[in-house]
Amino acid sequence: MRKSGFTLIELLVVISIIGLLSSIVLASLSTARARARDTRRIEDLRQIQTALELYFSDYGKYPEPARGYGFWSGHCEGDFGNFDEYIIGLAPDYISVLPRDPKFDSEFQCYTYLSTETEYMFLVSYAMETVGANTADLSNSNYIRALARPCTLTVCAPQPSIAIYTDGLARNW
């Protein structure tokens, strides 16, 4: 009498194929999530730029960073502070809530802002996950510039930064 069923080898082959397929799907989902976060970062830049220009048209100057004019402020640890309102007076009148990076909030991977009343720079610092250092990836965003810091002997930015800024501060960057 012969019993029907699967052999151990057949079961192992099926399990390994399922495991391989699930790892491919998970890798694709990870890339899709990273692209979605980058899309949100670019949209945050657009909203901040609109809010900054509206503020400037009302007051004739750009809003003050939480640490004062001429100092970087942000919602991140370290030298930039850790302020929910890192741009004074912008929210809620010009933007409902100041954006925060969708993934990072560390010392260097965060949103930061610098202003001198007549100039500003809003930086998504070292956080872009899928956008390369060339601006071709931002072709529909003519006012968003990619800022890739070159590698030195000790420091190399694994992820590029992108920013919106007035030309005066860009010369000093």
N, C-alpha and C positions, 0 to 999 in steps of 0.2 A: 504494500500500500504506500503510495507516494503522497507526501504532504506538500501542499502548495504554500508559497510564501516567498519572501525576499531573502536573499543571502546577505551576509554581513558586508560583503564587498559592495553589493548593489546599494545598500543603505548608506554606506560611507561615501560613495560617489555622488549620490543624490544630495546628501548633506553638504558636501564640499561645494557642489555647484550652487546650491542655495546660498551658502555663505559668501561665495565669490560675487554672485549677483547682488546680494544685499550690501556688500562693501562698495560696489560700484555706485549703487543708488545713493548711499550715504555720502560718498565723496561729491557726487553731483549736487546734492542738497546743500552741502557745506559751501560750495562755490556760489550757489544761487543766493544763499543767505548773505555772504560777503558782498555780492553785487548789490543786493537790496540795501545793505547798510551804506555802501558808497553812494547809491542813488539818494538816500536820505541825507547824507552829508552835503551833497551838491545842492539839494533843495533847501537845506538849512542855510547855506551860503546865500542863495538867491533871496530868501526871506529876510535875512539879516541885512543884506545890501539895500533892499527896498525900505526896510524900517530905518536904517541909518540915513538914507537920503531924505526920507520924509521928516525925520527929526531935524536934519540940517536945514531943510527948507523952512521949518517953523522957527528955529532958534539961531540960524546963522553960524552954527558950530556943531561939531559932532559930539555925541554924549561922552561923558567922562567914564573911564574904566574904574572899577571898584577901588583900585589902589591909587587913583589919582592920575592926572594927565602925565603922559610920558612913561608910564609904567604898565607892563603887561598884567592883565587880569584874566582869570579864567575859572572854570569849574573843574579844577584838578588839583591834585596834591602838589606840594613843593613850592617853588618860587612864585607861582602865579596866583597864589591864594587858594581858596576853595569856596568861592562865592556863588550862591544861587543867582544873585543879581550882579553878574560881573560887568554889565554895562548899565550904568546908573541912568534911570529915567526912560529906558527904552520899552520896558514891559510895565504895565499891560497896555499902554496907550498906542504904541506903534507895532508891537508884536505881542501876542497873547502871553507867551512864556519864552524866556530865553532858551534856545536849544542846548542840549547836551549830547555828547557823542553817544551813538547807540550801542557801542560796545566798550570803548575804553573810557577810563577816567583816572589815568595814572599821571605821573609827574610830567611826562612829555607827550602822551597821546591823549589830546583833549582839544577843546575849542578855547582859543585865547583871543584877546582883544587888546589893541594898543591905540591910543589916540593922543593927538596934540592940539585938539580943538579944530584945526583946519585940515588935518590929515588923519587917516585911520588905516589900520590893517586888522582884518579878522582872519584868523588862521586855524585851519583844521590840521593840527600838528601831528605828523608821523602816524596818521591813522588810516589813510586810504589803503584798502586791502586788495583791490583788483585793478585800480587805475594806475597805469605806468607813469613814469616820470615825464613822458612827452605829452605835449598838449593836444595831440591828435585825439586822445581819448576823451577830451573835453571840447570837441569841435563845436558843439552847439552851445557852449558856454563861453562866449568871447570875453567876458569880464572875470572869469575864474581862471586863475593862472596856476599851473603846477610849479611847485618850488622843490626842486630836488637838491638837497645839500650833498656836496661831493664827499666821498669817503676820505678820511684821514688815516693816520696810522692806528689811532685808537677808537675812532667813532665812525660808524657807517650807518646811514639811515636805511633800515630794511624796507620801510614803507615811505612813500613820498608824502609831502604836505601839499595842500592846496590852499589858496587864499584869495580874498578880495581885498583890494587896497587902493588908496590914492597913490598917484605916481611919486609924490615926495617921499613917502615912507618906503616905497619900493627901492629907491636908490640907496637907502641905508641898509637894506636887508642883506 
